[in-house]
């Protein structure tokens, strides 16, 4: 898995399909880093919503000063305690 990705498609199709309010400040981004707050579709109150999220993972039990990760190795993801609650 790479450490960057691009978000270039306007969310207009999602807004139309799911009857969502317009996103006023959408700008295509071609080099999204894990710390960037990226627009993503998710389920909120049993409906699809568009919100901005940071791109990283930290288990609920991890302390705030514990480092977040952006990917997992397929060879060890089932063995590492860090991912145990996220993957089955």
Backbone bond lengths (Angstrom), bond angles and torsions (degrees), N, CA, C in turn:
res aa  C-N    CA-C-N  psi(-1)  N-CA   C-N-CA  omega(-1)  CA-C   N-CA-C  phi
1 X - - - 1.457 - - 1.523 108.59 -
2 X 1.290 116.34 139.28 1.460 120.71 179.56 1.527 110.95 -83.94
3 X 1.316 116.06 170.88 1.451 120.62 -179.94 1.514 113.72 -99.78
4 X 1.317 118.21 2.92 1.471 122.34 -179.13 1.527 109.59 -141.29
5 X 1.332 116.30 157.43 1.463 120.81 172.22 1.514 109.33 -152.84
6 X 1.327 116.65 173.99 1.468 122.37 -178.68 1.524 109.94 -117.73
7 X 1.327 115.68 148.54 1.467 122.40 173.95 1.522 105.96 -131.17
8 X 1.332 115.48 98.74 1.464 118.86 -173.03 1.523 113.71 -116.52
9 X 1.332 117.79 -16.93 1.464 120.41 -178.68 1.520 111.02 -79.56
10 X 1.297 115.92 131.87 1.457 121.08 177.38 1.530 108.99 -64.56
11 X 1.313 119.37 137.31 1.470 121.25 -178.31 1.530 113.78 -75.26
12 X 1.317 118.78 12.11 1.464 122.28 -178.04 1.532 112.23 -56.18
13 X 1.329 118.26 -41.58 1.466 120.81 179.35 1.532 110.58 -61.35
14 X 1.326 117.98 -45.59 1.472 120.77 177.68 1.520 111.04 -62.53
15 X 1.315 117.07 -41.38 1.470 120.95 -179.73 1.521 110.56 -62.65
16 X 1.322 116.75 -39.53 1.459 121.50 179.84 1.531 111.03 -70.80
17 X 1.337 117.09 -48.45 1.466 121.51 -178.01 1.528 112.80 -60.53
18 X 1.321 116.75 -39.69 1.464 120.77 -173.58 1.520 113.45 -108.75
19 X 1.326 116.83 12.27 1.462 122.11 177.89 1.536 111.40 51.80
20 X 1.328 114.81 53.66 1.463 121.58 -178.07 1.519 110.62 -97.21
21 X 1.319 117.11 153.25 1.468 119.14 175.11 1.529 110.00 -66.68
22 X 1.323 117.85 151.69 1.463 120.51 -177.31 1.530 112.64 -64.25
23 X 1.322 114.68 146.71 1.464 121.81 173.91 1.519 106.23 -94.68
24 X 1.309 116.63 113.11 1.467 121.12 -173.42 1.519 113.60 -77.81
25 X 1.320 117.06 -33.83 1.460 119.52 -169.77 1.525 114.09 -107.24
26 X 1.348 118.64 28.13 1.461 119.97 -179.56 1.519 110.83 -72.10
27 X 1.316 115.48 127.90 1.465 122.98 174.99 1.525 106.26 -133.53
28 X 1.342 118.59 129.89 1.463 119.19 176.90 1.531 110.52 -58.71
29 X 1.327 115.88 139.94 1.465 121.56 178.33 1.524 107.26 -127.82
30 X 1.331 116.41 130.30 1.459 121.07 -173.64 1.526 113.38 -104.11
31 X 1.329 118.94 -3.41 1.457 121.15 -176.79 1.535 109.09 -146.90
32 X 1.318 116.37 69.84 1.463 121.27 -175.16 1.527 110.25 -80.88
33 X 1.317 115.22 121.86 1.463 122.31 177.63 1.527 109.33 -92.87
34 X 1.330 118.12 160.48 1.464 121.03 -179.52 1.528 114.36 -56.36
35 X 1.295 118.83 -28.90 1.469 121.00 -178.28 1.531 113.12 -81.56
36 X 1.324 117.99 -11.21 1.461 123.29 -178.38 1.532 109.45 -73.91
37 X 1.316 117.29 135.98 1.473 120.93 176.42 1.529 107.70 -84.40
38 X 1.326 115.86 110.29 1.460 122.41 -171.51 1.531 110.94 -105.71
39 X 1.324 116.00 144.59 1.461 122.82 178.03 1.527 109.15 -71.27
40 X 1.337 116.53 129.46 1.460 121.24 -178.85 1.522 110.22 -145.43
41 X 1.335 115.55 147.18 1.465 121.40 175.63 1.527 108.57 -87.15
42 X 1.335 116.35 140.19 1.460 121.57 177.72 1.523 108.68 -155.28
43 X 1.324 116.02 167.95 1.463 121.03 178.44 1.527 108.49 -91.59
44 X 1.327 115.28 127.70 1.469 122.07 -179.89 1.524 106.99 -137.55
45 X 1.318 117.32 122.39 1.465 122.05 -178.03 1.529 111.61 53.56
46 X 1.334 115.68 43.19 1.463 124.07 177.81 1.523 113.90 65.28
47 X 1.337 118.11 19.25 1.466 122.77 176.13 1.521 108.82 -132.77
48 X 1.323 116.26 157.57 1.463 120.83 175.53 1.519 108.46 -76.54
49 X 1.326 115.94 136.91 1.467 121.62 179.12 1.524 108.92 -136.90
50 X 1.320 116.26 155.30 1.468 122.48 173.38 1.521 108.09 -110.75
51 X 1.314 116.17 124.15 1.462 121.88 177.92 1.519 108.55 -143.27
52 X 1.318 115.72 171.32 1.467 121.16 178.01 1.525 109.57 -101.16
53 X 1.334 114.36 136.35 1.457 121.42 -178.96 1.518 110.29 -133.74
54 X 1.330 115.65 151.38 1.460 120.78 168.63 1.518 107.20 -78.99
55 X 1.301 115.26 150.78 1.452 120.97 -176.47 1.532 108.39 -104.91
56 X 1.320 115.86 92.38 1.461 121.07 176.88 1.523 108.48 -168.11
57 X 1.319 115.94 175.82 1.460 120.56 178.76 1.525 109.61 -138.68
58 X 1.305 115.33 135.29 1.468 123.05 171.93 1.526 105.81 -146.22
59 X 1.347 118.55 124.83 1.462 119.83 179.94 1.525 111.87 -62.27
60 X 1.306 116.69 155.49 1.466 121.75 -176.56 1.519 112.52 -59.76
61 X 1.326 118.02 -27.59 1.456 121.24 -177.27 1.527 113.02 -85.32
62 X 1.323 117.15 -10.12 1.468 120.55 -176.93 1.526 110.97 -71.70
63 X 1.304 116.21 144.00 1.461 121.20 177.08 1.523 109.38 -73.21
64 X 1.325 116.33 154.68 1.468 121.73 -178.08 1.525 112.52 -57.34
65 X 1.333 117.57 -33.00 1.461 119.50 -178.41 1.528 112.87 -82.30
66 X 1.334 117.44 -3.26 1.461 120.83 175.95 1.515 109.71 -74.41
67 X 1.302 116.16 139.30 1.457 121.59 -177.79 1.535 111.46 -66.66
68 X 1.334 115.96 137.69 1.466 121.56 171.71 1.524 108.03 -81.12
69 X 1.319 116.47 157.50 1.462 120.69 176.73 1.525 109.03 -121.71
70 X 1.326 116.00 159.96 1.465 120.31 179.29 1.521 112.32 -113.83
71 X 1.334 117.26 -7.39 1.457 119.78 178.99 1.523 109.84 -157.95
72 X 1.312 115.78 172.24 1.465 122.16 178.66 1.520 108.48 -137.51
73 X 1.302 116.14 146.28 1.472 120.33 176.86 1.530 109.30 -79.48
74 X 1.313 115.78 130.12 1.462 120.37 -179.32 1.525 110.72 -61.65
75 X 1.332 117.10 -29.74 1.460 120.98 -177.89 1.529 112.77 -67.80
76 X 1.335 117.68 -25.87 1.469 120.09 -173.68 1.530 114.67 -127.26
77 X 1.311 118.62 0.92 1.467 120.80 -173.28 1.531 112.86 -60.19
78 X 1.323 117.60 -32.16 1.466 120.22 -179.69 1.528 112.50 -81.01
79 X 1.329 117.56 -14.03 1.464 121.82 -177.77 1.525 113.08 -97.71
80 X 1.305 118.43 -28.12 1.462 122.42 -173.16 1.528 111.53 -78.12
81 X 1.335 118.22 129.58 1.469 121.34 178.14 1.527 112.64 -58.90
82 X 1.326 116.94 -29.60 1.464 121.50 -177.59 1.528 111.76 -58.00
83 X 1.339 117.21 -33.74 1.468 121.73 -175.47 1.529 113.45 -106.05
84 X 1.305 117.68 -2.00 1.468 122.03 -173.50 1.530 113.12 -52.95
85 X 1.317 118.59 -42.88 1.459 120.93 -178.20 1.517 114.26 -80.51
86 X 1.325 117.57 -11.95 1.460 120.91 -175.73 1.522 113.33 -97.78
87 X 1.318 116.90 -22.07 1.462 119.59 -175.34 1.525 109.72 -131.59
88 X 1.311 114.76 139.06 1.471 120.21 178.71 1.499 109.19 -136.40
